[in-house]
Amino acid sequence: MFEFTDQLKNTIALKQRPKRIISLVPSQSELLWDLGLHHELVGITKFCIHPAEMFESVERVGGTKNLDIEKIRILKPDLIIGNKEENEKSQIEMLQKEFQVWMSDITNFDHAFEMIACMGQIFEKETRAEALIKSIGESLQRIRNTFSGQRVLYFIWNKPYMVAGTDTFIHHVLTYLGLVNAAATFQRYPQLNDDELLAINPELCFLSSEPFPFKKMHITAMQKKLPGTKIRIVDGEVFSWYGSRLLHLEEYVKGLQFEP
């Protein structure tokens, strides 16, 4: 019998090392694939698009917040990997009645490293996990405080406008990079109206490519509301995925420019 504690302090008891895994979070699916669990991974969500080989070859079990519970039952997983923020609590509780479910809860890099290390332990991929943590840690040190305190609003949604506040992984990444989150007085993902945007008046606006796919036309609309702000569409994956995708953050940040 193997026992592990997840990041919500749940105890997961396994009779043997998992041979059939379902991952309900894109960043964690990519991580499991990169750890070499190509044959064990039997289910992912429709948003688990990286790498392409995994997306094309592994069965999909719905969206992160709209899981196909019956399909999950058919796949008979030994272990399900989820996340507190990205999955619906009611669906996770339903799955926990039938399956072993390991849940992550990640708002900073230390939480991400803890999750990666635990995946390595559960699936006997400790060497790969430790090497990945080392590589990510070294790359992050090279980009710490890249910026010089510019005030930024990071948008995740349009109509209504939603931004990343404190107690989020995105907030941690922005702060680590030397940016000041202009929404730091708000918790989680607040909705902002036009008057609130004007009152905040950030130096920078990052329009994320996900979960809402901001486009150039949204830059134009935002520029009319905030004429003095520099606005840029940014890759949401490198700012919000907390698995092996963190290896891409260094190169992306070094190439980030602030022209409107």
C-alpha positions as CSV (number, residue, x, y, z in Angstrom):
1,M,0.0,0.0,0.0
2,F,1.3,3.4,-1.0
3,E,0.0,6.6,0.7
4,F,0.5,10.2,-0.5
5,T,-0.8,13.5,0.7
6,D,-2.0,16.0,-1.9
7,Q,-1.9,19.8,-1.6
8,L,-5.3,20.0,-0.1
9,K,-4.1,17.6,2.7
10,N,-6.1,14.7,1.4
11,T,-4.6,11.2,1.8
12,I,-4.5,9.1,-1.3
13,A,-4.0,5.4,-0.8
14,L,-2.8,3.2,-3.7
15,K,-2.5,-0.5,-3.8
16,Q,0.2,-0.3,-6.5
17,R,1.8,2.3,-8.7
18,P,-0.8,3.8,-11.0
19,K,-1.0,2.3,-14.5
20,R,-4.0,4.2,-15.7
21,I,-4.0,8.0,-15.1
22,I,-6.5,10.7,-15.9
23,S,-5.3,14.4,-15.7
24,L,-7.9,17.1,-15.5
25,V,-5.5,20.1,-15.9
26,P,-3.6,21.2,-19.0
27,S,-0.3,22.1,-17.3
28,Q,-0.3,18.9,-15.3
29,S,-1.1,16.8,-18.3
30,E,1.9,18.2,-20.1
31,L,4.0,17.6,-17.1
32,L,3.0,13.9,-16.8
33,W,3.8,13.4,-20.5
34,D,7.2,15.1,-20.1
35,L,7.9,12.8,-17.2
36,G,7.5,9.9,-19.6
37,L,4.1,8.6,-18.7
38,H,2.9,8.2,-22.3
39,H,1.3,4.8,-21.9
40,E,-0.1,5.4,-18.4
41,L,-2.0,8.6,-19.3
42,V,-5.4,7.4,-20.5
43,G,-7.5,10.6,-20.2
44,I,-7.0,14.4,-20.5
45,T,-9.3,17.4,-21.0
46,K,-10.0,19.1,-24.3
47,F,-7.8,22.0,-23.2
48,C,-4.8,19.8,-22.7
49,I,-3.3,20.8,-26.0
50,H,0.4,20.4,-25.3
51,P,2.2,18.4,-26.6
52,A,0.3,17.8,-29.8
53,E,1.2,14.1,-29.7
54,M,-0.6,13.7,-26.4
55,F,-3.6,15.8,-27.5
56,E,-4.0,13.6,-30.6
57,S,-3.5,10.3,-29.0
58,V,-5.1,10.4,-25.5
59,E,-8.9,10.1,-24.8
60,R,-10.5,13.4,-23.8
61,V,-12.9,13.5,-20.8
62,G,-14.6,16.9,-21.4
63,G,-13.5,20.4,-20.2
64,T,-11.7,21.2,-16.9
65,K,-15.0,22.6,-15.4
66,N,-17.4,20.3,-17.4
67,L,-16.0,16.8,-17.0
68,D,-17.6,13.8,-18.7
69,I,-18.0,11.7,-15.5
70,E,-19.3,8.6,-17.4
71,K,-16.4,8.6,-19.8
72,I,-14.0,8.8,-16.8
73,R,-15.8,5.7,-15.3
74,I,-15.4,3.8,-18.5
75,L,-11.6,4.6,-18.5
76,K,-11.3,3.1,-15.0
77,P,-8.4,5.2,-13.8
78,D,-6.1,4.1,-10.9
79,L,-5.5,7.8,-10.2
80,I,-7.0,11.1,-11.2
81,I,-4.9,14.3,-11.0
82,G,-6.8,17.6,-10.6
83,N,-6.5,21.2,-9.3
84,K,-8.5,23.2,-6.8
85,E,-8.8,26.3,-9.0
86,E,-9.3,24.7,-12.4
87,N,-11.8,22.0,-11.6
88,E,-15.3,22.2,-10.1
89,K,-15.4,21.2,-6.5
90,S,-18.7,19.4,-6.9
91,Q,-17.4,17.2,-9.7
92,I,-14.2,16.5,-7.9
93,E,-16.2,15.4,-4.8
94,M,-18.2,13.1,-7.0
95,L,-15.1,11.5,-8.4
96,Q,-13.5,11.1,-4.9
97,K,-16.4,8.8,-4.0
98,E,-15.3,6.4,-6.7
99,F,-11.6,7.0,-7.4
100,Q,-8.4,8.1,-5.9
101,V,-8.0,11.8,-6.7
102,W,-4.8,13.8,-6.1
103,M,-5.4,17.6,-6.0
104,S,-3.0,20.4,-6.4
105,D,-3.3,23.9,-5.0
106,I,-0.8,26.2,-6.6
107,T,-0.3,30.0,-6.1
108,N,3.5,30.2,-6.3
109,F,6.6,28.6,-7.6
110,D,7.3,26.6,-4.4
111,H,3.8,25.0,-4.7
112,A,4.6,24.1,-8.3
113,F,7.9,22.5,-7.4
114,E,6.2,20.6,-4.6
115,M,3.6,19.3,-7.1
116,I,6.3,18.3,-9.6
117,A,8.3,16.5,-6.9
118,C,5.2,14.6,-5.7
119,M,4.3,13.5,-9.3
120,G,7.9,12.1,-9.5
121,Q,7.4,10.2,-6.2
122,I,4.0,8.7,-7.1
123,F,5.0,7.6,-10.6
124,E,8.6,6.6,-9.7
125,K,10.0,9.4,-11.9
126,E,12.0,11.1,-9.2
127,T,15.1,11.6,-11.3
128,R,13.2,13.3,-14.1
129,A,11.2,15.4,-11.7
130,E,14.3,16.5,-9.8
131,A,16.1,17.5,-13.0
132,L,13.1,19.4,-14.2
133,I,12.8,21.3,-10.9
134,K,16.5,22.2,-11.1
135,S,16.3,23.4,-14.7
136,I,13.2,25.5,-13.9
137,G,14.7,27.0,-10.8
138,E,17.9,28.0,-12.6
139,S,16.0,29.6,-15.4
140,L,13.7,31.5,-13.0
141,Q,16.8,33.0,-11.2
142,R,18.0,34.4,-14.5
143,I,14.8,36.5,-15.0
144,R,14.0,37.5,-11.4
145,N,13.2,41.3,-11.3
146,T,13.6,41.6,-15.1
147,F,11.3,44.6,-14.9
148,S,11.5,47.7,-12.8
149,G,8.3,48.1,-11.0
150,Q,5.9,48.9,-13.8
151,R,2.2,48.7,-12.8
152,V,0.4,46.1,-14.8
153,L,-3.2,44.8,-15.2
154,Y,-3.3,41.2,-16.3
155,F,-6.6,40.5,-18.1
156,I,-8.0,37.0,-18.3
157,W,-11.5,37.7,-19.6
158,N,-13.5,40.1,-21.7
159,K,-17.2,41.2,-21.1
160,P,-17.0,41.4,-18.3
161,Y,-13.4,42.5,-17.8
162,M,-11.7,40.1,-15.3
163,V,-8.1,40.5,-14.1
164,A,-5.7,38.6,-11.9
165,G,-5.6,39.8,-8.3
166,T,-3.7,38.5,-5.4
167,D,-3.6,34.9,-4.2
168,T,-3.2,33.7,-7.8
169,F,-0.3,32.1,-9.5
170,I,-0.3,34.8,-12.2
171,H,0.1,37.5,-9.4
172,H,3.1,35.6,-8.1
173,V,4.7,35.4,-11.6
174,L,4.2,39.1,-12.2
175,T,5.7,40.1,-8.9
176,Y,8.6,37.7,-9.3
177,L,9.4,39.3,-12.6
178,G,9.6,42.8,-11.0
179,L,6.2,44.0,-12.0
180,V,3.6,45.6,-9.7
181,N,0.1,44.0,-10.0
182,A,-2.2,47.1,-10.3
183,A,-5.0,44.8,-9.1
184,A,-3.2,43.8,-5.9
185,T,-6.0,45.4,-3.7
186,F,-8.4,42.7,-5.1
187,Q,-8.5,39.0,-4.3
188,R,-8.5,36.3,-6.9
189,Y,-10.1,37.3,-10.2
190,P,-12.2,40.5,-9.8
191,Q,-14.5,42.0,-12.4
192,L,-13.7,45.6,-13.3
193,N,-15.8,48.2,-15.0
194,D,-14.6,51.1,-17.1
195,D,-14.6,53.6,-14.2
196,E,-12.4,51.2,-12.1
197,L,-10.0,50.8,-15.1
198,L,-9.7,54.5,-15.3
199,A,-9.1,54.9,-11.6
200,I,-6.4,52.2,-11.6
201,N,-4.8,53.7,-14.8
202,P,-2.0,51.1,-15.1
203,E,1.2,51.7,-17.0
204,L,0.8,48.3,-18.8
205,C,-2.0,46.0,-19.7
206,F,-1.4,42.4,-20.5
207,L,-4.3,40.8,-22.5
208,S,-3.9,37.1,-22.0
209,S,-4.3,34.6,-24.8
210,E,-6.2,32.3,-22.5
211,P,-8.7,31.5,-21.1
212,F,-10.3,34.3,-23.2
213,P,-8.5,34.6,-26.6
214,F,-7.8,38.3,-26.7
215,K,-7.0,39.6,-30.2
216,K,-5.7,42.8,-31.8
217,M,-9.2,44.3,-31.9
218,H,-9.3,44.1,-28.1
219,I,-6.1,46.1,-27.9
220,T,-7.8,48.8,-30.0
221,A,-10.9,48.9,-27.7
222,M,-8.8,48.9,-24.6
223,Q,-6.5,51.7,-25.9
224,K,-9.6,54.0,-26.2
225,K,-10.4,53.4,-22.6
226,L,-6.7,53.8,-21.4
227,P,-5.0,56.0,-24.0
228,G,-1.8,56.4,-21.9
229,T,-1.4,52.7,-21.2
230,K,0.9,50.3,-23.2
231,I,-1.1,47.3,-24.1
232,R,0.2,43.9,-25.2
233,I,-1.4,40.5,-25.9
234,V,0.7,37.9,-23.9
235,D,1.0,34.2,-23.9
236,G,-1.3,33.0,-21.1
237,E,0.3,29.6,-21.0
238,V,3.7,30.9,-19.8
239,F,2.2,33.1,-17.2
240,S,-0.3,30.6,-15.7
241,W,0.8,27.0,-16.5
242,Y,2.8,25.6,-13.5
243,G,4.3,22.4,-14.8
244,S,7.1,21.8,-17.3
245,R,5.8,24.8,-19.4
246,L,7.7,27.0,-16.9
247,L,10.8,26.2,-18.8
248,H,9.4,28.5,-21.6
249,L,9.0,31.5,-19.3
250,E,12.7,32.7,-19.5
251,E,12.9,33.0,-23.3
252,Y,9.4,34.5,-23.5
253,V,10.0,37.2,-20.9
254,K,13.4,38.2,-22.4
255,G,11.5,38.8,-25.7
256,L,8.6,40.7,-24.2
257,Q,8.2,44.3,-25.5
258,F,5.8,47.0,-24.5
259,E,4.9,48.8,-27.8
260,P,1.2,49.5,-28.1
